[in-house]
Amino acid sequence: MITLHGYWRSTASYRVRIALGLKNIDYRHATHDLRTGEQKTDAYLALSPQGLVPTLEEDGAVISQSLAIMEWLDERWPKRPLLPRDPDDRAVVRSMAQIVACDIHPLNNLRVLTALREELNAREDQVQNWIGRWIQEGFDALEILVRRHSGLYSFGDDPSLADCCLIPQIYAANRFSVPLDAYPKLVEIADRANLLEGFSRAAPERQPDSPKEFRRPRKPRS
């Protein structure tokens, strides 16, 4: 049985939950509350030295970093692939995913926002401007790439690694009230993806560690 160490609101964990759901892989949740620093306990650091989520365990394998985890899942469970077969197409999907995972998300994750507030004494409006700046800069490029290559989803007519990264980042943009009017294609794809069970079941509000006030189960289609 796979164990996924994560947190309900972690968008990196959200990506992996989507990948697991799309492949219909059963797994066990292990929750680490990022607000209270549970990801920095000695026990968890012994498992995952960065002290970040997600981390995946399966039969002795321990893998961190969401992109590495998702590609490992794709190699171990190739049914309903997350990457196209053609190497040029795979590179495009990876580039879409990395715009989110490597360029947007790292600048807006909890430890960076905490440093802005506590070490640089940033005001809350400055923090919000910081968040919006990097989401919008990444989405400016992603909207163009997706328009070039999309069908029903970010690349063609099947959900891919790019969608596993896009949908959590759309969630984060909405959470932080970042305007998305300039990104109609990204929003259209996210709305379509969220109707699928693999995406809707991975949503933060449907996780066992989400606070009760956030739990709003969706009505997915198969």
NUVEX-996228 format. One record per residue: residue number from 1; residue in three letters; x, y, z of N, C-alpha, C in turn. Coordinates in steps of 0.05 Angstrom, whole numbers. Example, Ala and Ser with C-alpha at 12.3 -4.5 7.8 and 13.67 -1.06 7.14 Angstrom:
BEGIN
   i  aa  neast nnorth    nup caeast canorth   caup  ceast cnorth    cup
   1 Ala    264   -114    156    246     -90    156    264    -66    156
   2 Ser    257    -45    142    273     -21    143    258      1    157
//
This chain:
BEGIN
   i  aa  neast nnorth    nup caeast canorth   caup  ceast cnorth    cup
   1 Met     17    -24      0      0       0      0     18     25      0
   2 Ile     11     44    -17     25      69    -18     16     86      5
   3 Thr     36    100     17     30     121     37     38    148     26
   4 Leu     20    167     25     26     194     16     27    212     40
   5 His     50    223     45     54     243     66     48    270     54
   6 Gly     28    284     66     20     309     54      5    326     73
   7 Tyr     -9    346     62    -25     365     77    -48    374     59
   8 Trp    -71    377     70    -95     382     53    -92    406     35
   9 Arg    -79    427     44    -77     451     28    -51    454     13
  10 Ser    -34    435     15     -9     435      0    -15    430    -30
  11 Thr     -9    450    -47    -15     446    -75      4    424    -88
  12 Ala     28    421    -77     45     400    -87     34    373    -80
  13 Ser     23    370    -56      9     345    -49    -16    340    -66
  14 Tyr    -30    362    -71    -54     361    -88    -47    350   -115
  15 Arg    -25    358   -127    -17     347   -153    -15    317   -153
  16 Val     -1    307   -132      3     278   -130    -23    263   -125
  17 Arg    -41    275   -109    -67     263   -105    -82    260   -131
  18 Ile    -80    281   -149    -93     279   -175    -82    256   -191
  19 Ala    -55    254   -192    -43     233   -207    -51    206   -197
  20 Leu    -52    202   -171    -61     177   -160    -90    171   -167
  21 Gly   -107    192   -166   -135     189   -173   -139    182   -202
  22 Leu   -125    196   -220   -128     190   -248   -120    161   -255
  23 Lys   -101    150   -240    -92     123   -245   -107    103   -227
  24 Asn   -126    113   -211   -142      96   -194   -125     79   -176
  25 Ile   -105     91   -163    -87      77   -145    -96     83   -116
  26 Asp   -100     62   -101   -107      66    -72    -82     74    -57
  27 Tyr    -86     91    -37    -64     100    -20    -74    108      8
  28 Arg    -56    110     26    -62     118     54    -51    146     58
  29 His    -67    163     71    -58     190     78    -42    190    104
  30 Ala    -20    205    104     -6     211    129     -3    241    130
  31 Thr    -17    253    148    -20     282    149      2    295    166
  32 His     13    317    155     33     334    170     23    362    168
  33 Asp     14    373    190      3     400    191     25    421    188
  34 Leu     26    433    165     47     453    159     45    477    177
  35 Arg     22    483    187     18     507    203     32    504    230
  36 Thr     33    479    240     45     474    266     73    462    265
  37 Gly     84    459    240    111     450    237    115    420    239
  38 Glu     93    404    236     96     375    238    114    363    217
  39 Gln    119    378    195    137     368    175    167    371    183
  40 Lys    172    383    206    199     386    215    206    369    240
  41 Thr    189    350    246    195     332    268    219    314    260
  42 Asp    233    304    280    256     286    275    247    262    259
  43 Ala    224    251    266    215     226    252    211    231    222
  44 Tyr    198    254    216    193     260    188    219    267    173
  45 Leu    236    282    186    262     290    173    279    266    168
  46 Ala    276    245    184    291     220    179    281    207    154
  47 Leu    256    211    148    244     200    123    249    218     99
  48 Ser    245    244    103    247     263     81    264    287     91
  49 Pro    290    287     85    308     306     97    302    336     92
  50 Gln    288    342     70    280     370     65    259    380     85
  51 Gly    244    361     96    222     369    113    199    383     99
  52 Leu    194    374     74    172     385     58    153    362     51
  53 Val    129    370     42    110     351     31    106    357      2
  54 Pro    100    337    -14     93     309     -7    118    291     -6
  55 Thr    115    269      7    134     246      5    117    221      2
  56 Leu    126    204    -16    111     179    -21    128    155    -12
  57 Glu    115    136      2    128     111     10    113     88     -3
  58 Glu    128     68    -13    116      44    -24    136     22    -25
  59 Asp    132      2     -8    149     -22     -8    178    -16     -6
  60 Gly    186      2     12    214       8     16    223     32      0
  61 Ala    209     40    -21    217      64    -36    207     89    -22
  62 Val    223    109    -21    216     135     -9    223    156    -30
  63 Ile    203    171    -39    207     191    -61    195    217    -52
  64 Ser    210    238    -55    201     265    -50    200    281    -76
  65 Gln    189    305    -75    186     323    -98    163    313   -116
  66 Ser    143    330   -119    118     321   -132    123    312   -161
  67 Leu    140    326   -176    144     318   -204    157    291   -206
  68 Ala    177    286   -188    190     260   -188    170    238   -180
  69 Ile    153    244   -161    134     224   -153    115    217   -176
  70 Met    105    238   -189     85     233   -211     97    218   -234
  71 Glu    122    224   -241    135     209   -263    141    180   -254
  72 Trp    147    176   -229    151     149   -219    125    133   -221
  73 Leu    103    146   -213     77     133   -215     71    126   -244
  74 Asp     78    144   -262     72     139   -290     88    116   -301
  75 Glu    112    112   -291    128      90   -300    119     63   -287
  76 Arg    111     65   -262    103      40   -248     75     32   -256
  77 Trp     57     51   -261     29      45   -269     24     60   -295
  78 Pro     33     49   -318     31      64   -344      3     67   -355
  79 Lys    -17     52   -344    -44      55   -353    -54     84   -348
  80 Arg    -68     95   -367    -76     123   -367    -52    142   -362
  81 Pro    -34    143   -382     -9     157   -378    -12    187   -374
  82 Leu      6    198   -359      7     227   -353     24    242   -373
  83 Leu     41    227   -388     59     239   -408     54    226   -435
  84 Pro     54    242   -457     51     231   -483     74    212   -491
  85 Arg     70    195   -511     91     177   -519    113    191   -535
  86 Asp    105    210   -552    125     224   -569    143    241   -551
  87 Pro    170    240   -555    188     255   -538    185    285   -540
  88 Asp    178    295   -564    174     324   -567    149    333   -551
  89 Asp    128    317   -553    104     323   -537    109    321   -507
  90 Arg    124    300   -499    130     298   -471    145    322   -460
  91 Ala    163    333   -476    178     356   -468    160    380   -465
  92 Val    140    383   -482    121     406   -480    105    403   -454
  93 Val     95    379   -448     79     375   -424     96    380   -399
  94 Arg    121    371   -400    138     376   -377    143    406   -373
  95 Ser    146    420   -395    151     449   -393    127    463   -381
  96 Met    103    455   -389     79     466   -377     78    461   -347
  97 Ala     83    436   -339     83     428   -311    104    444   -295
  98 Gln    127    448   -307    149     461   -292    145    491   -289
  99 Ile    130    503   -307    123     531   -303    109    534   -276
 100 Val     91    516   -270     77     517   -244     95    507   -221
 101 Ala    107    483   -224    121     470   -202    148    483   -196
 102 Cys    160    495   -216    187     505   -212    189    536   -211
 103 Asp    170    549   -223    172     578   -225    150    594   -210
 104 Ile    126    583   -208    105     597   -193    104    588   -164
 105 His    100    562   -160     95     552   -133    117    557   -113
 106 Pro    143    553   -120    163     556   -100    165    584    -88
 107 Leu    157    604   -103    158     632    -93    134    639    -75
 108 Asn    113    622    -76     89     628    -61     82    607    -40
 109 Asn    101    589    -34     94     568    -14     96    580     14
 110 Leu     88    565     33     85     575     61    111    586     72
 111 Arg    133    572     68    158     580     81    167    607     69
 112 Val    163    612     43    170     638     31    152    660     42
 113 Leu    126    655     42    108     675     52    113    682     82
 114 Thr    120    661     97    127     665    125    152    683    128
 115 Ala    172    677    111    196     693    112    191    722    105
 116 Leu    173    727     85    166     754     77    154    769    101
 117 Arg    136    755    115    121     768    137    139    771    162
 118 Glu    154    750    169    168     751    195    197    761    193
 119 Glu    210    757    171    238     765    169    241    792    154
 120 Leu    224    797    135    225     822    120    204    842    127
 121 Asn    187    834    146    166     852    157    147    863    135
 122 Ala    142    846    115    124     854     94     96    857    104
 123 Arg     82    878     95     54     882    101     38    861     86
 124 Glu     13    857     95     -3     837     82    -10    844     54
 125 Asp    -14    870     48    -19     877     20      5    872      2
 126 Gln     29    875     13     53     869     -2     56    839     -7
 127 Val     49    823     13     49     794      9     30    786    -13
 128 Gln      6    798    -12    -14     792    -33     -5    800    -61
 129 Asn      9    823    -62     20     832    -88     41    813    -98
 130 Trp     58    803    -80     78     783    -86     66    758    -98
 131 Ile     46    748    -84     32     724    -93     21    728   -121
 132 Gly      6    749   -125     -6     754   -151     14    758   -173
 133 Arg     36    771   -167     57     776   -187     67    750   -200
 134 Trp     74    731   -183     86     707   -194     66    688   -206
 135 Ile     42    687   -196     21     671   -209     15    682   -236
 136 Gln     12    708   -238      4     720   -263     27    719   -284
 137 Glu     52    722   -275     74     720   -293     76    692   -305
 138 Gly     72    672   -288     73     644   -299     49    638   -316
 139 Phe     25    647   -308      1     642   -323      1    657   -350
 140 Asp     15    680   -352     17     694   -377     29    675   -399
 141 Ala     51    662   -391     64     643   -409     48    618   -413
 142 Leu     37    607   -392     22     582   -393     -3    584   -410
 143 Glu    -17    606   -409    -40     610   -425    -33    608   -455
 144 Ile    -11    620   -463     -2     618   -491      5    589   -499
 145 Leu     20    576   -482     28     548   -488      4    530   -490
 146 Val    -15    533   -472    -38     516   -472    -56    521   -496
 147 Arg    -58    546   -504    -74     552   -528    -62    539   -553
 148 Arg    -36    537   -553    -22     524   -576    -27    494   -577
 149 His    -30    481   -554    -29     452   -553    -54    439   -542
 150 Ser    -73    454   -532    -95     442   -518   -115    430   -537
 151 Gly   -130    410   -525   -155     400   -536   -175    405   -514
 152 Leu   -184    383   -502   -201     385   -479   -185    393   -454
 153 Tyr   -160    387   -454   -143     392   -431   -118    407   -439
 154 Ser    -99    411   -422    -76     428   -428    -60    419   -452
 155 Phe    -58    393   -456    -45     382   -479    -62    360   -491
 156 Gly    -75    366   -513    -93     346   -525   -118    341   -510
 157 Asp   -129    317   -514   -155     311   -503   -155    293   -479
 158 Asp   -131    288   -467   -129     271   -444   -115    287   -422
 159 Pro   -123    283   -396   -109     296   -374    -80    287   -373
 160 Ser    -62    306   -367    -34     300   -366    -21    312   -341
 161 Leu      6    308   -340     21     320   -319     17    350   -316
 162 Ala     13    363   -339      8     392   -339    -18    398   -324
 163 Asp    -39    383   -327    -64     388   -313    -61    382   -283
 164 Cys    -45    361   -277    -41     355   -248    -29    379   -234
 165 Cys    -13    395   -248     -1     419   -236    -19    443   -239
 166 Leu    -32    446   -262    -49     470   -266    -72    472   -246
 167 Ile    -87    451   -242   -111     453   -226   -105    462   -198
 168 Pro    -85    451   -184    -79     461   -157    -70    490   -157
 169 Gln    -57    499   -179    -48     527   -179    -72    546   -184
 170 Ile    -91    537   -200   -116     552   -202   -130    554   -175
 171 Tyr   -130    532   -161   -142     532   -133   -128    553   -116
 172 Ala   -101    554   -117    -86     573   -101    -92    602   -110
 173 Ala    -94    606   -136   -100     633   -146   -127    642   -135
 174 Asn   -147    625   -136   -173     632   -125   -172    637    -95
 175 Arg   -156    620    -81   -153     623    -52   -142    650    -45
 176 Phe   -123    660    -61   -110     685    -55   -122    709    -71
 177 Ser   -145    704    -83   -160     725    -97   -144    738   -119
 178 Val   -129    721   -134   -114     731   -157   -133    731   -181
 179 Pro   -137    754   -194   -155     755   -217   -146    736   -240
 180 Leu   -165    722   -251   -159     703   -272   -172    710   -299
 181 Asp   -182    734   -301   -197     742   -326   -179    740   -351
 182 Ala   -153    744   -348   -135     743   -370   -128    715   -379
 183 Tyr   -139    695   -365   -131     667   -371   -155    649   -376
 184 Pro   -172    656   -395   -197     641   -399   -192    612   -407
 185 Lys   -171    606   -421   -166     578   -429   -158    562   -405
 186 Leu   -141    572   -388   -133     558   -364   -158    553   -346
 187 Val   -174    573   -343   -198     569   -326   -218    549   -338
 188 Glu   -221    550   -365   -238     531   -378   -229    503   -374
 189 Ile   -203    498   -376   -193     471   -373   -195    462   -344
 190 Ala   -190    480   -325   -193     473   -297   -222    466   -290
 191 Asp   -241    482   -300   -269     476   -295   -277    448   -307
 192 Arg   -266    442   -330   -272     416   -342   -259    393   -326
 193 Ala   -234    397   -319   -220     376   -304   -233    370   -277
 194 Asn   -243    391   -264   -254     387   -237   -281    372   -237
 195 Leu   -292    367   -261   -315     350   -263   -308    320   -262
 196 Leu   -283    314   -266   -274     286   -266   -268    277   -238
 197 Glu   -274    252   -232   -270     241   -205   -241    242   -196
 198 Gly   -222    237   -215   -194     238   -207   -185    265   -197
 199 Phe   -197    286   -207   -190     313   -198   -207    321   -174
 200 Ser   -233    316   -175   -250     326   -153   -245    312   -127
 201 Arg   -238    286   -128   -232     271   -104   -206    281    -91
 202 Ala   -188    293   -107   -163     303    -96   -165    331    -84
 203 Ala   -188    344    -87   -191     372    -79   -186    375    -49
 204 Pro   -174    397    -41   -167     401    -13   -191    397      6
 205 Glu   -214    407     -1   -237     405     17   -248    377     21
 206 Arg   -238    358      4   -247     330      7   -226    313     21
 207 Gln   -206    325     33   -185     309     46   -192    305     75
 208 Pro   -183    282     86   -191     275    114   -180    295    135
 209 Asp   -159    310    128   -148     329    148   -157    357    143
 210 Ser   -176    361    124   -186     388    120   -205    396    143
 211 Pro   -204    421    152   -223     430    173   -252    427    163
 212 Lys   -270    422    182   -298     417    175   -310    441    160
 213 Glu   -301    465    166   -314     488    153   -306    491    124
 214 Phe   -286    476    115   -278     477     87   -289    454     71
 215 Arg   -302    435     83   -310     411     69   -336    416     53
 216 Arg   -333    417     27   -355     421      9   -354    400    -13
 217 Pro   -363    376     -9   -361     355    -29   -373    363    -56
 218 Arg   -359    357    -77   -369     363   -104   -384    339   -115
 219 Lys   -397    343   -137   -412     322   -150   -398    316   -177
 220 Pro   -378    298   -176   -363     292   -201   -379    274   -220
 221 Arg   -369    274   -245   -379     254   -264   -357    234   -268
 222 Ser   -363    211   -278   -343     190   -283   -327    196   -308
//
